[in-house]
Each structure stands twice: as C-alpha cells, then as structure tokens.
C-alpha cells in the first residue's frame, strides 16, 4: 500500500506533510478554544508539541498515513490540517479522514475540498476500500462535511478523552464499484 508522498493538489489548496516548522501554524488551531470546542479544551504548548510529534511518527509507522498541512495555493497561507489517521472503532483500525482548520478559514469550503481530495486519494492511489470520519456528536459542521463526502452514519462510540466520556458518530463511505 502506498503512503502519502507527494503533495495532493486541489483547485485552491496544497496538502503536504507537516514538519517541525509547522508548530506555530498548528498552535494557531490547537490553542484556539473556539476551534477546539469538540475537544473541550485548547492545547498547551506541550500538547501542541505532542500532537505534532504524533503526526510525524504516523508518517513512519501507519502506512505513511497522517494529517497533512493544508495551505492555499494562491499565497501559501496555512489553512489547517487534513489527512488520514488510523483510528480504533470497536477493536478495528480504520482509516479516518480528519480535518481541523484555522477558525478564520471556516465556512469557505476548504474542509470539504481538502477532505474530498483525501478521500479520492485514499481510493484511487492508496487502494482503500472505505474511509471513515469519527465525529463528536455536537460537531455539526464536521458532520456536514462528512455528508458532503458521501459518508453516512454507521455506528456510535464513546471516546474517553480529557477526563470525559464523549459520544462520537462514525461516518463511512465505501469506494464506488469499479473505481
């Protein structure tokens, strides 16, 4: 199975591997309480560093999967992150499309554009048969993105995070026949 290698390019965006130089970009998102409402807290500097370390390790360990930095083609401005990570759903590792954007870039279609590109890459280049998005029950904007990707809810799970039980809806889309 191939991994994320070269950048994924869409009409308005470039999705590329994150690097250490992206710490400040990630902090813009991860330390914004409003952007992190589904996580119930903004991250500390140490948590941002751990998040970035996890992404870099994923590129090496998880078939090259990981969150990618999303930048605008027109000016190289960092918009957010989107990519594939392996997540546990009832004891099974599933490829999940995740996305998290800088708040000033919300409601401009970037999350959908980036996530569609990742979905298409997962099917056409990586040969995956399905992809998931595991979304907090109160994150209606992310649920709308998942639906625009053709995903449908197939399960619900509870994740224990930051001392809380959080209900999540599991969305999934399968590769179209013949694709």
GIMO-V33736 format. One record per residue. N is the residue number from 1. RES is the residue in one letter. PSI is psi in whole degrees, -180 to 180 (* if undefined). OMEGA is omega in whole degrees, 0 to 359 (none if undefined). D_CENTER is the distance of its C-alpha to the mean C-alpha in Angstrom with 1 decimal. Layout:
n;res;psi;omega;d_center
N;RES;PSI;OMEGA;D_CENTER
N;RES;PSI;OMEGA;D_CENTER
//
This chain:
n;res;psi;omega;d_center
1;X;133;180;19.6
2;X;160;179;18.3
3;X;172;171;15.5
4;X;120;179;13.5
5;X;-91;178;16.6
6;X;163;179;17.5
7;X;153;172;15.3
8;X;127;184;14.0
9;X;131;177;16.0
10;X;-173;180;16.0
11;X;-42;185;18.8
12;X;-9;192;17.6
13;X;157;168;14.8
14;X;126;175;14.4
15;X;121;184;11.3
16;X;160;180;12.7
17;X;144;174;12.5
18;X;155;175;12.5
19;X;173;180;16.0
20;X;-31;181;18.1
21;X;-9;179;19.1
22;X;4;182;15.7
23;X;-50;183;16.6
24;X;-40;177;18.1
25;X;-46;180;15.2
26;X;-38;180;12.8
27;X;-33;178;15.7
28;X;-36;178;16.0
29;X;-55;191;12.9
30;X;-19;179;13.1
31;X;11;178;16.9
32;X;112;183;17.0
33;X;-40;180;18.1
34;X;-41;179;17.4
35;X;-28;185;13.8
36;X;22;184;13.4
37;X;-34;181;15.6
38;X;-18;177;13.5
39;X;-8;178;13.8
40;X;10;174;17.5
41;X;151;172;18.0
42;X;150;185;17.3
43;X;150;171;17.0
44;X;171;175;20.1
45;X;-43;180;20.5
46;X;-38;179;20.5
47;X;-36;175;17.3
48;X;-45;179;15.6
49;X;-43;179;17.4
50;X;-40;179;16.4
51;X;-48;180;12.6
52;X;-43;178;13.2
53;X;-41;180;15.6
54;X;-41;180;13.3
55;X;-45;181;10.9
56;X;-38;178;14.2
57;X;-37;180;15.6
58;X;-39;179;12.9
59;X;-34;182;13.8
60;X;-37;189;17.3
61;X;-38;192;17.1
62;X;57;179;14.5
63;X;26;180;15.7
64;X;1;179;14.1
65;X;159;175;10.5
66;X;171;176;8.2
67;X;143;180;5.7
68;X;148;172;7.9
69;X;139;179;9.8
70;X;121;179;10.3
71;X;151;178;14.1
72;X;137;179;16.6
73;X;-38;188;19.1
74;X;-32;185;22.0
75;X;3;179;22.0
76;X;11;181;19.3
77;X;134;178;18.0
78;X;124;183;14.7
79;X;-34;182;12.6
80;X;-151;179;9.3
81;X;147;178;6.3
82;X;142;178;3.8
83;X;-165;180;4.4
84;X;134;169;6.0
85;X;155;175;7.3
86;X;125;182;10.6
87;X;153;181;11.2
88;X;122;172;14.7
89;X;107;179;16.0
90;X;44;176;19.7
91;X;1;180;20.3
92;X;134;175;18.4
93;X;118;181;15.4
94;X;146;177;13.1
95;X;119;183;10.3
96;X;133;170;7.2
97;X;120;177;4.7
98;X;153;181;1.9
99;X;143;179;3.2
100;X;121;187;6.3
101;X;154;171;9.4
102;X;133;189;12.9
103;X;-36;181;15.0
104;X;-11;179;17.6
105;X;7;176;15.2
106;X;157;173;14.5
107;X;31;176;16.4
108;X;7;178;16.7
109;X;4;182;14.6
110;X;-41;181;12.2
111;X;-45;180;9.0
112;X;-45;181;10.9
113;X;-46;180;12.1
114;X;-46;182;9.1
115;X;-36;176;7.5
116;X;-40;179;11.1
117;X;-40;178;11.6
118;X;-43;178;9.0
119;X;-49;182;10.7
120;X;-39;177;14.0
121;X;-41;180;13.5
122;X;-40;181;12.7
123;X;-50;189;15.9
124;X;-39;185;18.2
125;X;-44;182;17.7
126;X;-17;178;16.3
127;X;19;180;18.5
128;X;148;181;16.3
129;X;-19;179;17.9
130;X;156;173;15.1
131;X;154;185;11.5
132;X;162;163;10.3
133;X;127;183;8.2
134;X;110;195;9.8
135;X;134;177;10.5
136;X;141;186;13.2
137;X;-25;182;16.4
138;X;5;182;17.0
139;X;76;186;13.7
140;X;-33;179;15.4
141;X;-44;178;13.5
142;X;-34;176;10.2
143;X;-38;178;12.6
144;X;-39;176;14.2
145;X;-47;180;11.3
146;X;-43;180;11.0
147;X;-37;177;14.7
148;X;-22;177;14.8
149;X;0;182;13.0
150;X;10;181;16.0
151;X;150;176;14.4
152;X;149;177;16.9
153;X;133;181;17.1
154;X;-11;183;18.6
155;X;168;172;18.7
156;X;140;177;18.4
157;X;164;175;18.0
158;X;125;175;18.7
159;X;138;176;16.8
160;X;116;185;19.0
161;X;133;175;17.5
162;X;38;177;19.5
163;X;11;183;22.6
164;X;150;169;21.6
165;X;126;183;21.0
166;X;121;179;18.1
167;X;133;179;18.1
168;X;146;175;14.9
169;X;132;180;15.0
170;X;115;177;13.8
171;X;148;180;13.2
172;X;147;170;13.9
173;X;140;179;15.0
174;X;151;178;17.4
175;X;135;178;18.3
176;X;149;177;21.3
177;X;136;177;24.7
178;X;-2;182;26.0
179;X;*;none;22.7
//
